[in-house]
């Protein structure tokens, strides 16, 4: 099943507001946001089975995947990524917080690796 695309302008504005974020198109049509070379959010730019995926904590992963229209992210679930099947699966304010948490998880790990 193909779903609607998340509002890419809103997603770009939200993710690019975080320090040191880069964006690129990867795997043909996925918009990928990275910090320190590590992905923290992915959104297809064409209709796809999911509309946005992001990393979360173990606790958030368990809680979010119990909600309707939020699933373990294809290919990334073992790394605790979730995917929204529709943009309406979660409100924008909460999604912005979850994207920030994803950014923080990836940025912490990148910063930690650079220290050693």
C-alpha positions in Angstrom: 0.0 0.0 0.0 1.3 3.4 -0.9 0.7 6.3 1.4 0.7 10.1 1.3 4.0 11.9 1.5 4.8 13.8 4.7 4.9 17.6 4.3 8.5 17.8 3.0 8.8 21.6 3.5 7.8 21.3 7.1 10.1 18.3 7.6 13.0 20.1 6.0 12.4 23.3 8.1 12.2 21.2 11.3 15.2 19.0 10.7 17.5 21.7 9.2 16.9 23.9 12.3 19.0 21.5 14.3 22.8 22.3 14.4 25.1 20.7 11.8 22.4 18.8 9.9 22.9 17.8 6.3 20.3 16.6 3.9 20.7 14.5 0.7 18.7 12.3 -1.6 19.7 8.7 -1.1 18.5 5.4 -2.6 16.9 7.1 -5.5 14.2 9.2 -3.9 14.6 9.2 -0.1 15.3 12.5 1.6 17.8 11.7 4.3 18.8 14.0 7.3 22.1 13.3 9.0 24.2 14.7 11.8 27.9 13.8 12.0 27.3 11.5 9.0 24.7 9.5 10.9 21.1 9.3 9.7 18.4 10.4 12.1 15.4 10.8 9.8 14.3 9.5 6.3 11.3 10.5 4.2 10.4 9.3 0.7 9.8 12.1 -1.8 7.4 9.8 -3.8 4.5 7.7 -2.5 5.8 4.7 -0.5 4.5 2.3 2.2 5.8 4.7 4.9 6.0 8.5 5.0 8.8 9.1 7.5 11.2 7.0 9.6 13.4 8.0 12.5 15.5 6.6 15.4 14.1 6.4 18.9 15.0 5.0 22.3 14.2 1.5 23.3 11.3 2.8 25.4 9.9 5.0 22.7 10.2 2.2 20.2 8.1 -0.1 22.3 5.5 2.6 23.0 5.3 4.0 19.5 4.9 0.7 17.7 1.9 -0.1 19.8 0.1 2.9 18.3 -2.0 2.6 15.1 -0.2 3.4 11.9 3.3 3.4 13.5 5.4 0.3 12.7 9.0 -0.9 13.1 10.8 0.7 10.2 11.6 -1.6 7.4 15.3 -2.6 7.4 16.0 -0.4 10.4 13.8 -1.9 13.2 16.6 -3.7 14.9 18.4 -0.3 15.3 15.2 1.0 17.0 13.8 3.0 14.1 10.0 3.5 13.7 8.0 4.5 10.6 4.8 6.3 10.2 2.4 4.8 7.7 0.5 8.1 7.3 1.3 11.7 8.2 -1.7 11.7 10.5 -0.3 8.9 12.7 1.1 11.5 15.1 0.6 15.3 15.5 3.3 17.6 14.3 4.3 18.9 17.7 5.0 15.4 18.9 6.7 14.5 15.7 9.0 17.5 16.0 9.9 16.4 19.5 10.6 12.8 18.3 12.7 14.1 15.4 14.7 16.2 17.9 15.2 13.1 20.1 16.4 11.1 17.1 18.8 13.9 16.3 20.0 14.0 19.9 20.6 10.2 19.9 22.6 10.3 16.7 24.5 13.5 17.6 25.4 12.1 21.0 26.9 9.0 19.5 28.8 10.9 16.9 30.1 13.4 19.5 31.1 10.5 21.8 33.0 8.7 19.0 34.9 11.9 18.2 36.1 12.3 21.8 38.0 9.0 21.7 
